[in-house]
Amino acid sequence: MFFEFAIMDFIDILLVAALLYYFYRLMKESGTISIFTGVLVFIVLWIFVTRVLEMRLLGSIFDQMMSVGVLALIIIFQEEIKRFFKTLGSHRHFRKISDLFSKNGEKKDDKSTMLPIVMACMSLSQQKVGALIIIERNESLDEYMQAGEKIDANINQRLIENIFFKNSPLHDGALIVQNNRLMAASCILPVSHELNIPKKLGLRHRAALGVSQETDAIAIIVSEETGAISVAHNGKFKLGLTAQQLESILVH
């Protein structure tokens, strides 16, 4: 009995440590690490006062602060909590279950559909015209399309190039592809606050990384400075892609 309890106790501590480490990474990326540290210090102090020193008066005050503090933390860290559950739900093992109940899970991008996007990116790259194209996968991008200009057009290489032409009113922001159609342009995306992004990467790359952290979308970036083509997916970059590599990612 004691041996079984000891194993469960070890697993319990391991899970709590993993959860704390995950939240530490989220707070570090969002720039709220000082708040996270302060919360940890308060929790340790609360446990020490109530369980070790057994101070009833101070302990009761801390208990009341904890009950109110939980609600305050939910409000303060609502975006981080939302990202946590999104990450959990988008994990490949859980997504197999959700795909059984989702029509989006049946969508597959074929080569003929993605080829105009690849060709447009190559053309924009040669001309060093900046571009940001977001391709929806299983998670909806409707909330980001609301801030943009609705297009709802077939995927067309020339149309994509015209959208990102420097004098075009729609060239700023992102172009969102949904259900194999160009749905909206000039869309505003969440910008990643991750600190280890190379300084040579600009705002487009940060926006691409941000949307790839929030959703399972594939974000294609064409650099205006170098013409290099990159992809952000699942919170990670793939830089300096060729046409073949980009096509392989899109039809995978």
Sequence and secondary structure as in RCSB ss.txt:
>XXXX:A:sequence
MFFEFAIMDFIDILLVAALLYYFYRLMKESGTISIFTGVLVFIVLWIFVTRVLEMRLLGSIFDQMMSVGVLALII
IFQEEIKRFFKTLGSHRHFRKISDLFSKNGEKKDDKSTMLPIVMACMSLSQQKVGALIIIERNESLDEYMQAGEK
IDANINQRLIENIFFKNSPLHDGALIVQNNRLMAASCILPVSHELNIPKKLGLRHRAALGVSQETDAIAIIVSEE
TGAISVAHNGKFKLGLTAQQLESILVH
>XXXX:A:secstr
 HHHHHHHHHHHHHHHHHHHHHHHHHHHHHT HHHHHHHHHHHHHHHIIIIIS  HHHHHHHHHHHHHHHHHHHH
HTHHHHHHHHHHHHTSHHHHHHHHTT GGGG    HHHHHHHHHHHHHHHHHT  EEEEE  SS  HHHHTTSEE
EEEE  HHHHHHHTSTT TT SSEEEEETTEEEEEEE       TTS TTS HHHHHHHHHHHHSS EEEEE TT
T  EEEEETTEEE S  HHHHHHHHT 
